[in-house]
């Protein structure tokens, strides 16, 4: 009875008041009932201690609200409005992925605070993505050792969506940097705070200066495993099916062939320090690259 009454209220009842059949109902269009996504700050009030949880006011005027592209759950949504909040007490502007606050020093104008818990990240002038997209970029580069250009080519080939989902190499690199910053900052239980208005290269340098801690990561302190660190070896133990053409210019290495051990350098290997960096040269994902993979004892 409740379902029957609800169908009448919504106008989804195929029989009129006189009991006559009006006709077969059309199927419900999911496109018409699709929600309208908006980008806004996570916090409804100011997070500064001195402000005592003051309410945030809409910073952008209604006529100036920007409409951007949003990639959410690997689906593109156009004309997505972006809102920002403003605290009248501390003059801090809250966005969906960061905060812009007056600098404590007079020499600086404003500082930017990257929110580690942000659900969406801005990677272009008119492009926002969710953390699933940025996590996929980070995982693709670390797992497959793909460059930003290679991942861009992969994404545009698979998720172009008639031009709506197309991204550039700079936007992919921006997603990689943004996700890396938030991942390391979240593991350190902090929020990266740097000067506002820096370029992406300067953001990378500042992030390494603040979160790098001389090449070590807090979350990986006192961590060691065979995946991160291994003993130094001058040459491989076994090189099967060796081709002389592949070894041009490397005759001085005296590599072990067909399981024969390189006895001459055994003592050098025993006294060598553990290896924490691997250099790979070659063609990867269709692009000629030289990868320097720094294994900084990251936890699994």
Secondary structure as the mmCIF struct_conf table of DSSP 4:
data_model
#
loop_
_struct_conf.conf_type_id
_struct_conf.id
_struct_conf.beg_label_comp_id
_struct_conf.beg_label_asym_id
_struct_conf.beg_label_seq_id
_struct_conf.end_label_comp_id
_struct_conf.end_label_asym_id
_struct_conf.end_label_seq_id
HELX_RH_AL_P HELX_RH_AL_P1 UNK A 2 UNK A 9
TURN_TY1_P TURN_TY1_P1 UNK A 10 UNK A 11
BEND BEND1 UNK A 14 UNK A 14
STRN STRN1 UNK A 15 UNK A 15
TURN_TY1_P TURN_TY1_P2 UNK A 17 UNK A 18
BEND BEND2 UNK A 19 UNK A 19
STRN STRN2 UNK A 21 UNK A 21
HELX_LH_PP_P HELX_LH_PP_P1 UNK A 24 UNK A 28
TURN_TY1_P TURN_TY1_P3 UNK A 30 UNK A 33
STRN STRN3 UNK A 38 UNK A 39
BEND BEND3 UNK A 42 UNK A 42
BEND BEND4 UNK A 44 UNK A 44
STRN STRN4 UNK A 45 UNK A 45
HELX_RH_3T_P HELX_RH_3T_P1 UNK A 49 UNK A 51
TURN_TY1_P TURN_TY1_P4 UNK A 52 UNK A 52
BEND BEND5 UNK A 53 UNK A 53
HELX_LH_PP_P HELX_LH_PP_P2 UNK A 54 UNK A 54
STRN STRN5 UNK A 55 UNK A 55
HELX_LH_PP_P HELX_LH_PP_P3 UNK A 56 UNK A 56
STRN STRN6 UNK A 57 UNK A 58
BEND BEND6 UNK A 60 UNK A 60
HELX_RH_3T_P HELX_RH_3T_P2 UNK A 62 UNK A 64
STRN STRN7 UNK A 67 UNK A 72
TURN_TY1_P TURN_TY1_P5 UNK A 73 UNK A 74
STRN STRN8 UNK A 75 UNK A 82
STRN STRN9 UNK A 85 UNK A 86
TURN_TY1_P TURN_TY1_P6 UNK A 88 UNK A 90
STRN STRN10 UNK A 93 UNK A 94
BEND BEND7 UNK A 96 UNK A 97
STRN STRN11 UNK A 98 UNK A 102
BEND BEND8 UNK A 104 UNK A 105
TURN_TY1_P TURN_TY1_P7 UNK A 106 UNK A 107
STRN STRN12 UNK A 110 UNK A 114
TURN_TY1_P TURN_TY1_P8 UNK A 116 UNK A 117
BEND BEND9 UNK A 119 UNK A 119
STRN STRN13 UNK A 120 UNK A 124
TURN_TY1_P TURN_TY1_P9 UNK A 125 UNK A 126
STRN STRN14 UNK A 127 UNK A 130
HELX_RH_AL_P HELX_RH_AL_P2 UNK A 131 UNK A 143
BEND BEND10 UNK A 144 UNK A 144
HELX_RH_AL_P HELX_RH_AL_P3 UNK A 148 UNK A 158
BEND BEND11 UNK A 159 UNK A 159
TURN_TY1_P TURN_TY1_P10 UNK A 161 UNK A 165
HELX_RH_AL_P HELX_RH_AL_P4 UNK A 169 UNK A 187
TURN_TY1_P TURN_TY1_P11 UNK A 188 UNK A 189
STRN STRN15 UNK A 193 UNK A 195
TURN_TY1_P TURN_TY1_P12 UNK A 196 UNK A 197
HELX_RH_AL_P HELX_RH_AL_P5 UNK A 200 UNK A 211
BEND BEND12 UNK A 212 UNK A 212
TURN_TY1_P TURN_TY1_P13 UNK A 213 UNK A 215
HELX_RH_3T_P HELX_RH_3T_P3 UNK A 218 UNK A 220
TURN_TY1_P TURN_TY1_P14 UNK A 221 UNK A 222
TURN_TY1_P TURN_TY1_P15 UNK A 226 UNK A 228
STRN STRN16 UNK A 230 UNK A 230
BEND BEND13 UNK A 234 UNK A 235
BEND BEND14 UNK A 237 UNK A 237
BEND BEND15 UNK A 241 UNK A 241
HELX_RH_3T_P HELX_RH_3T_P4 UNK A 244 UNK A 247
TURN_TY1_P TURN_TY1_P16 UNK A 248 UNK A 249
HELX_RH_3T_P HELX_RH_3T_P5 UNK A 251 UNK A 253
TURN_TY1_P TURN_TY1_P17 UNK A 258 UNK A 259
HELX_RH_3T_P HELX_RH_3T_P6 UNK A 263 UNK A 265
HELX_RH_AL_P HELX_RH_AL_P6 UNK A 266 UNK A 271
BEND BEND16 UNK A 272 UNK A 272
HELX_LH_PP_P HELX_LH_PP_P4 UNK A 273 UNK A 274
STRN STRN17 UNK A 275 UNK A 275
STRN STRN18 UNK A 277 UNK A 284
TURN_TY1_P TURN_TY1_P18 UNK A 285 UNK A 286
STRN STRN19 UNK A 287 UNK A 294
#
